[in-house]
Structures are given as structure tokens and as C-alpha cells.
Amino acid sequence: FPNDGHDRDHFGNSISIDNGVVAIGAHQDGDNGWVAGSAYLYDALTGTQIDKLLASDGAQFDYFGSSIAIDNGVVAVGAIGDEDNGSDAGSAYIFDTNTGEVVNASQYTVFRGFHNSGDLSASFESDDSYLIFDPEFLTFRFQLEFTVDATSPSSAPSALEFNYESRAFSFVGTVDQEIELYNYDSGQFETVDTRLASSTDTVVSVTPGGDPARFVQAGTRAMGARISYQNSLPVWVFSTENLYLPYRVRADHIFWTITS
């Protein structure tokens, strides 16, 4: 039985088994909306639930899990009601439990500094289109802080990697860069990487130790990251009128890789 089963989920409407892993569809599960559907993975020997799979763009009446197949760690899930190509056009989703699924950010919020240009879609690919931010002057330093949010395909991933490609060209001195992931167990951000920001496009890939599930909220599967910058040495500004900004941040690619 699923750990979160409910009336009329239709758990078991589709089943496939391979290499000791059972994949089971529940095409009327309501986590992503009315009869949006879901799928589950189980250890065939122990009956232990390994993971729950949901469509990253799931919506009501998708019937995700209406069909399912698993082969050598790759799970294919049908969603006969998906309407991306028209009414009840249907779609299929592929989950690679060996290599992980790429999850892009779904929104960003600036807490210190300013959004200069570009939209969120600029961070979906490594293609030199940028989401650009400028810092603001606070307490003798020019500071920038923004968060990005996403939804994990798994509520209990076996591995999690955060990837951030960016550059921060500094006109004066060096710039400190910090990456934090939100820890839902402790209820606060956890620092996972600190370094001097690069003036050329550089990829930072972080795989935190310990249980990666602490970075995924159990119910909503929400994930969050906070990225912060400040110039390494204090500066003194006697007038903020026509203030000259010492650096600018260009974010090229922001994503998580989730392995079920």
C-alpha cells in the first residue's frame, strides 16, 4: 500500500516490474490536482516504498500513471489526459532513476539588490542568455541576495545535486559568492559552497553529504536555494547619488539534479 494512499486514488491501475523494483500507477491521485495521478516504486523483495513519482508539470485530469513500464532503472509513465497538445492529447514521462532528473527553477525572489534584466527562462539552459542582477549598498558593502525555488519529482531522493552557472564581473576588487540550500529538517538555510565569484562563466555543482531528503519538503516536494554576493572588502561611500556599482551578476543556468 502507498504511504499516503487515499480513497479513489486507483493505486494499482498499472503495474510493471524489473530487476527487483515494482512500478505502480495511481492515475487518480490528487497531489497535483483532481485525478492528476502519480506513480510509486517499491522494493519487490521487502515491499518497502522506494519513491513516489509525479509529473513536474502535472495538472488536474492528466491521469498520470494510467500506464507504466520499467526497464533497467528507466521508468516510462503515461498520462492519457495531459492537454499540452490539445484536449486529452496525452503524453508520456521518462524518469531515469540511475542518472537523475534535471529540475529547473520555477521562480526567483530578490531580497537584496535589484533585478536588472532577463527572465527566469534565461536560467533554463547554458546558452549565454542571462538573468542579470545588480547589488545594493548596505553596511559598507555592495550586497546581492536572491532565492530560487523548484519542485522535486521525488519526496525522498537518494541523491541531490545543485548546479549554478554564472559570472560576476568585478570592476573593483573581488566578490564573495555563497550558495545555501534550504534544510526543511532544521528550518533554515544550510551553506553548501563558498568561493570567490568568477568573472567568466563558471559552473558550480554541489552534492551535499548526508540525507538529501532534508532539502525536500515532504508534503509539497518544494526545494529552495539562496545565492548571495558581496564585495570582499568594505568600501566607504559618501554619497549614494549616481552610485557606481562595483560588480554585476549574470546567472546563465540554475538547476537541480534529483535521483530517485
Salt bridges, closest charged atoms under 4 A:
ASP4 OD2 - LYS52 NZ 2.55
ASP29 OD2 - LYS52 NZ 3.07
ASP31 OD2 - LYS52 NZ 2.55
ASP134 OD1 - ARG248 NE 2.60
GLU180 OE1 - ARG226 NE 2.79
GLU190 OE2 - ARG214 NH2 2.91
ASP193 OD2 - ARG195 NE 2.87
ASP201 OD1 - ARG167 NE 3.38
